[in-house]
Amino acid sequence: MCGIIGYNGKGEALPVLVEGLKKMEYRGYDSSGVAVIDNNQIKVVRASGKIKALEDKLKNTPLKGSVGIAHTRWATHGAPTETNAHPHTSYDGKISIVHNGIIENYASLKAKLISEGIEFKSETDTEVVAHLIARYYNGDLKSAVLKALKQIEGTFGLGVVCSDEPNVLIGARRGSPLILGIGNEGDFYLASDVSAIINHTQKVVYLDDNDVVQIKDGGYSIVNMSSHEVQREVQDVEFDADAVAKGGFPHFMLKEIFEQPEVLRNTMRGRLLTAEGNAKLAGLDTNIKELRNINRIIITACGTSYYAGMVGEYMIEDLAGVPVEVEYASEFRYRNPIIKPGTLVIAISQSGETADTLAALREAQQKGATALAICNGVGSTIARTSDGGVYLHAGPEIGVASTKAFTSQVTVLAMIALLLGRQRRLSFETGADIVKDLLELPDLVTETLKLSDSIAEIAKTLCKANNFLYLGRHFCYPVAMEGALKLKEISYIHAEGYPAAEMKHGPIALIDENMPVVVIAPKDSLFDKIISNIREIKARGGKVIAVTTEDCHPLDEIADHIITVPKTRPMLMPILTCIPLQLLAYHIAVLRGNDVDQPRNLAKSVTVE
């Protein structure tokens, strides 16, 4: 989940490296560091804390040179100290590396290296790799890296430099993302994420697992682990530098919340067929006949994507009549899932690099299932590994707490449900109505976003609470789960999401005057049921915040705060009702003085298990 960046070109490396770190700080921000080859010597500066601490140190230690690597860390092995910060340098001072991933056999490798007299300075798994490369180095850095990597088990995205070869930068990947950026006039970049280099180039190569790239003398070459040269396609990046800027908003998260109307338009653009009452998803075209014959769907994902999958479960079963199960990706691969012919697996991941989700997708393929992907990361590992899929086209999501990815994931799932439904039992008239309602969503989201100021006022009355309960039914039950997650992630308030009817089977014991309860209660077929649940809360002194639709007058008497969103068909209500919960979490976190975009202990792209 760390961010790495490297530069080899004609300019100064340091400004490029520091700028790239800032763009990737959402990937990890407990320590950082840079290494630059300066007069055939590797000079390293590291700092604990956020990148600002590194910048302050660099003011007193300027680094000159045109080849370098840098790293921003989310700690896995060892505390977030300066000693454990990357880059790590070999025992002889000639090799320096940055690493994203986990070396699973580092303990045995470390023990062997110690027995050979090598002294370790950090608690990290990464330092093993630096020493191992140095052990194999004999004048050819690429060869030494290849020999070292054959000893390594685990995942890695690596950037490597050597003082004896000051014009060489090596990158390697297995399981962790790594991108080669191709600039003008011999400038080349390595990065964990396109956002780090978008100011310099829009031409990139998405490296495959077990690729090793050498940048040298104004060119590059890529080999596999057998040292055979391979060719990779050069692609153009879809977005520009403005997409990764705050655009006048105080936080990326708020910007991304307000981007949702346009994001939904982009997600649906060209995919809805009004005249046919259907959806056309180009990424599924090669699987379209196979989709007619599936008899079971498994959706696998983590975190916010998991809750989007839960909404998708209700949608697909409702429209297509196909049984759907939603599984945590982290559990799916380890429980020996039963996958029979006719099973479709859909993996959902915003980044397309989520380690658990990628492993679940590969397990499904191993067992013979067709595995499709829903992801935002173009060229990501999950996108390239799957048998087909759908891109979100949501643009880069920088805020660690996901917002616009959730609504676009639910929208894609709605289109998949529509497509499957029209293949089976859904009439043209119903399909046409769903298409119409989907196309209206961006305007309805725009209306919902106008509630931000009033939700900020409600947040003032709630921001000192220590616990929250979120309740919803049917399509809005997953919204309750997602709302609770948003609050936990950025405000650090304990929150639980439950099906509303389950409240009385345990959680009701927690309710008192100090327990705010957020209830998602749109006017639908279950409205009277959820009113009964709210009365149960009020009878015990609970404070109720109701997210509802117009003309829900029974709530006037029993809810402490009412947030009213526009009305749409029940299956699409999660896209509207989740937005007040995003805003509530945001405003509470701001009032508590928290770092909204970089909440503690979290990182954006979870590329480790």
N, C-alpha and C positions, 0 to 999 in steps of 0.2 A: 504494500500500500504506500510505500515511500515514493518520492519523485526523484528521478535522476535526469541529468542533462549533461551533454558533452558538446564541445565545439572544437573544430579543426578548420582553420581558414586563414585568411590574410589579415583579419583585424585583431583587435584585442579580445581575448577570451573572457576576461572577468565581467565586463558589462553584460555580455550575452548570458553568461552563467547566472548571475544574480537576478537578472530580469526573468529568466526562465524559472528559477526557484520561486519567485514571487507568484508567477502564474500557476505553479503547481503546489502551492502551499496547502491547498485543500487536501492533498494526498497524504499529508503528515506534517506536523509542525511542532515537534518537541525538541528538535535539534537540527543543525544544518552545517554544511561545510563545503569548501571548494579546494581544488588542487589545480595548480597551473604549472606548466613546465617553463621555467624562467632561467635562461642561460644554462640549459642542460641539467638543471636541478629541479626536482619536484618541491614546490613550496605549498604548504597546506595551512589553511586557516579554518578552524571549527569553533562552534559555539553551541551551548545548550539554549533552549528556548526558541522563540520564533525567529524568523529570518532577520528581523530588525536587529537582533543581538549580533548576528553575523555581520551585518552591514556596519554596525558600530565598530567592530573589531577590524574590519577591512580598512577603515579610515586611517588607522595607525599602521597597517601592514599592507601597502599596495602591492598587487601582484601583476607582473608584466609577462606577457606571453600570448601566443596565438593558438595554443592547444591546452585544453583543460577539461575537467569534469567537476560536477557539483551534485549535491544531494540534500533533500529535505526529508526528515525521518519520522516515521510512525514506529515506535519501539516495539520489537518482538523479543529480542535477546539482549538483556541488559537494560539498566535504567537509562533515561534520557539525559546523559551527562556529556560533557565535552569529550571525555575519553572514549565513550561509545559512539560518538557522532562519526559519520562518514565525511570524507574519504578515509579509508584505512590504507596504511602503507606497509610494505613488506619489511622483513627484518633487516635487509640490506639497504633500505631506503630507495630502491630503484623502481619499484612497482607501486602504483596507487590505484585503488579501485573504489567505485561506488556500486551499490547493490540494492535491488528491490526484490524481495522474495525471502525464502527460508531454505537454508542448507540443512537437510534432514539428518545427514550423517556427519555433521560437523564435529560431534563429540569424539568419534573414533578417529577422524582425521586430525583433530587437535591433539589427541593423546599421542598419536604417531609422530607428529611434528615436534611436540615437546620432548619426546624420547630422543629426537635427533638434535636436541639442544636449542630449539627455537623458543624464544621467550615471547609470551603474549602480553599485550598491554590492555586489551579491552575484554568485555564480557560477551562480545557479539559472535555470531556465527560467521559473519562476513570476513573477519580478519583471517580466518583459515584460508580463504580463497586467495588473498593477497600473498600469503606465505607460500601457498602451494604453487602459484604461478611463478614466483621467484625461484622456487626449487627446480622448476623445469626450464627456466630461462637460460638460453645459450645463444643470445644474439638475434633471436627471431621471436618477437612478442606474440604474433598470431599463433605460431606453433606451440608456444608455452601455454597460452590460454586454452587451446584445444586439448592439450594433454591434461591440464588441470581439470577441465570440465568433464572429462571422461571418468574422473574419480569422484565426481560430485553427484549426490542424490538430492533432489528437491527442486525448487523453482528459483529462477533468477532472471533479472534483467541487469546486465552489467555494463559499466563503462570502465575501461582500463587504459592507463597511460604508463609510459616507461621513460626514465630519464636517459637511458642509452639509445632510445629511438624517439627523439623529441618531436618528430614530424608525424607520428603515428597515433591514431586513436582507434581502439578496438571496442566494439559493442557485441553483446551476445544475449540471447534470450531463450528461456525455456519456461513456459507457464506464466511469466510476467511480461506485461506489454513493453515493447521497445520499438521506436519509430526512427527511421533515418530521414532527416530533412535535407533536401538538395537545394542549396541557395545559388546565388550568382557568383561567377568568377572564383570558383574553387572553395566556396564556403559550405561546410557540411555540419550537420547537427545530429545529435542523438537525444532522444527524450522519451519519457514514459507516456507523455500526452502531447497531442498536437498543439494544445493551447500554449505550451511553453515556447514554441518556435514560430507561431503564426505571424508574428511581427516581421519575421525574416524571410519566410518562404511559405508557399502554399503547395509545393511539390514534395511528396513524401513517399516513402516505401514502408509498408507495414511488414516488419520482419516476422517470419514464421518461427515456430519452435525449432530449436537446435540450429538456428542460423547464427553465424559469426561474421560480422562485417568489419572490414579493415578500411579505414580512411587514411589515405597517404598520398602525398605529392599531388594534391588537387583532384583526386579521383577516389573511387571506392570499389571494392569487390566483396562478394558475399560467398561464403562456403558453408557446407554442412559439417557435421561432426566427423565425417570421413575425409574432410579436406577437399571435397569435390566442389567446384564452383557451381553456383546456382543462380538463376535469374529471377528477379522479383519485379513485379509491375510498379512503375512510378504512377502515382495517383494524385489528383488535385483535391485539395481540402475544400469542403463545401462552404465553410463559414470564414469570416474575416476577423480582424483584430477587434472590431467593435463588439462582437458577440461575447468576448471575454472581458469586457470593461463594465463598470458599474452603471454607466450611463446616467449619472446624476442621482441615483438612489443611494441611501446610506449603507445598504448591505446588498450583496449579491442575492441573498434569499428573497428580499422584498422585490428586487428587480424581477427575479424569476417567477414569483407569484403573479406579478402584474404582466408578465409576458404570456400568460396562459391563453388569452384569446387568440393571439397570433400563432402560438404554438399549435393549438387545436386546428386552426385553419391549415397550417403546414402539414399536420399529421393526416388530415383528411383530403388534402388537395389531390385531385385526379383519381381518387380511390372510390368515390361514391357514384353510382350509376342511377341517377334519378329516374330515367326512362325505364329502367329494368327493376327498380326497387331492390338493388343489390349492391355489393361491394366488389371491387376488383383490386386484388393485392398482387402486384407483379411478382413479389418474392415467393408467392405460393403457386405460381402458374405451373411449374414443373410437377407439383404435387397435387394438382387440382382433381384429377381423376381418383387418386388414392384417397383423398379426403372424403369422397363419397362413400367409401367402404369402411371407414373407421367405426368402431363400436365402443371405444373407450378413450378418454383423454386424461392424461396426467399433466398438470401444470406444476412446474418446479421453479422455485425462486427463493430469495432471501429478503428480509426486511420489508421496506415499502413495496418492492416488486411482488412479494408474497401476498400482501394485502390487495394489490391490484389483481393478482391471480384469483383471489377469493371472489372478487366482484365478477371476474370473467367466468368463474364456475357457475354462478347463478345465471348469467346471461346466456351461456352456451346451452345449459340444460333447459332453460326456458324457451329459447328460440329453435334449437336444433334437436332437442330430445336425446342428446348423447350424454351418458354419465361422465361426470368430471370429478377428479380428485385433485386437491391442491396439496403439495408436499413441500416441506422445507428441504431445500437442496442439500443442506448439510446432513440431513438424516437419510435422504433418498438413496445415496450410493452405498450406505453402510448396512442397510437392512435387507439386502437381497430382494429387491422389489420384483413382484410377479408381473412380467410383461409378456402377453400373448399376442399372436397375430391380430391385427386390427387395432392395436394400441398406438395412439399418437402422443408424443411427449412435447410439450411446449415449454421452453426455458425462457424466463424473463430476467433481463439484467440491464440496468441503465447503461453501465459502462461497457458491457460486453466482455468484461475481464474478470468478473466475480469468480473466485477460485472454486467455491463450493458448487455454484451453478454450472460452471464448465465441467466439473467432474461428474455431476449428475447427468448432464447431457451426453457425455462420453459413455457413461454406464448404460444409459438408455440405448444408445447406438450399438454397444457391445451385445446387448440382449435382443437386438433385432428390431427395435422400434424406429419408426420415422421420427426424427427429432427436429423440430422447428424452433426458431428463436425470435424473440421480440426484444430488440435492444436499440440503444441510441448511438452507440459507438460504431461509426462506419469503419470498416476494416478491422474490427476487433476480433479477438480469438473466437469468441462464441459465434459471431456472425459467420466467420469463415469455416468453423467446424460443423455447423448445423447443416441439415439437408435442405434448408430453405428458411424463409422467415420474412419479417417485416421490420423495417427501420422506423423509429419514432419521428425522426426529423424535428426533434425538439430543440436542437442547438445545444451548445455546451452548457452543462449545469455545474456551476462552480460552488454554490452553497452546499455544504456537506449534507444538510437535511434536504432530502429530495422533495420537490413540489411539482414542478411542471412535468417531470418525468412520470409521476403517478397519474396525472390526468391524461397524459398522452398514451400511457400504457392501457388505461381503462378504455380510452377511445379506440385504440387498435383492437382490443379484445371485443369491443362492441361490433366492430366491422367484421372480425372473424366469426363472431356468433351470427351475424346477419348472413354472411356468405354460407356458412354451414346450414343455417336454417333454410335458406332459399334452395339449397341442394336437396333438402329433405321434405319439410312439411309447412314451410312458411309461405303464405300466399303473396302474390304481387302487391295487393293492396296494403297488407301489413308491412311488407318490406319497404314500400314507397313511403309509408308513414314514418318508419324508423329513419330512413334516409333524410326525410324532411326535418325530423327532430334533431338528428345529429348535426345537420347543417346550421341549425339555429343556435347550437351550443355556444359558439364564440361570443355572440351578442349577449346571451344570458350570463356568461361568465363576466363580461364587461360590466353588466348591471350588478352582479354580486360583489365585484371588487370595490364598488362605491360604498360598501359597508365598512371599509377599513377604519375610518375615523371613529365610527360608533363602536366598533369592536375594541379599538384602543381604549375607549372610555370604560367599557366593561372590564378590560384587562386590569385597569387600575384597582378595581374592587377585589380582584382575585389573585394578584401577583404574589401575595404573601402566604398563600395556601401551601401546604406541604404535600397534599395528596389530592388527586382528581380521579373521578370515575367517568368513563365515557360509555354510553349505551346506544345501541341501534338495533334495528330488526331488518331481516331479509337483506336487500341490496345495501342497506346502510349499516349493517353490522360490521363489515370490513372497514367502513369509514370510521367507525368508533375505534377500531384497532389502530388505524393509521393516525387518527387524531391524537390518541394517547401516545403513540410513538413520537410524533412531532414534538409534543410537549416535553417528553422525557429527554429527547435528544438535545434540545437547545435551552430549556429552562432549568433542567436538572431537578424538576419536580417529579416525584413518583406518580405515575398514572397507569391505570388499567383500562383496557377496552373489553366489553362484554356484550353478548347478546342480551337485550333488555330483559327478556323473560328469565334469564339465568341469574339476575341480580338477587332474587329471593332465595337462591340456593347457595348462599354464602356471603357474597359481597355486601348484602344489605346490613350485615353486622357492623360494617365500617361507617355507616352513614350517620352523621350528626351535623350540627350547625357549622362545623369546620370543614366539611367535605363537599366541595363543589362537584356537581354532577352535570356533565354535558350530555344532553339527550338529542339525538338526531331523530326528528319527528316530523317528516313531511306528511302532508295530507294524502294518505293512500289507504289501501284496504286494511292496513294494520294500525291505522291512527288511533282508533278507540282502544286497542290493546295497549299501546304505548302510553296513552293518557292514564290508564290504570297503573302502569308502572311508575309514572311521575307522581301520582297521588300517594303511592306507597312511600316514595322518597320524602315527600313533603310531610307526611304523617310522622316522620322520624326526624324532622328538623333540617333536612338536607336543603342545600341551595341549588336551584335548577337553572341551567342555561340551556334554553331550547333553540335548536336550529330547525326551522320549519318553513312552510310555504304560506302563501297568502290565504286569508280567510280561515285561519285556525284559531277561532275565538276561544275555544275551551282553554287554551293555554294562557289567556290573559289573566285568568284568576289564580293560576297555580305556578307559573314560571316566574322566577326572579328576574330573568333577562330573556328577551326573545330576539332572535336573529332571523330575519325573514329573507329567504332566497326565492328567485323565480321558480315557477313550476315547470317541470318537464315530465316525460314518461318515467315511471318508477325505475327502470333499468339504467337510466341516465342520471338519476338524482345524485349518485355518488360524486359525479364530476362537479356538481354545484355545491353540495353540502360539505365537501372536503375543504373548500376554499375558506370559509369562515374559521375552520379549525386550524388551517395553516396560519391565518392572520392572528388568531388568538394566541397560538404558541409564539409567534414572532413578537407580538407586542408585549406579552408577559416576559419573554426573555430579555427584551430591550429594557423594560422597567427594572428587571433584576440586575442589570448591568453586565449581562453575559456577552461573550463574543459569539454572535449569532452565526456567522459564516464558518467559524472554526471551533465548534464545541469541543470540550475537553474529551480526551480519550478516543475520539472518533477520527476517521478518515474517509474520504469519498469513495475510492475504488478499492474494494476489499479483495486484494489479490493473494491473500494468504488464508489458510484454513484455520 
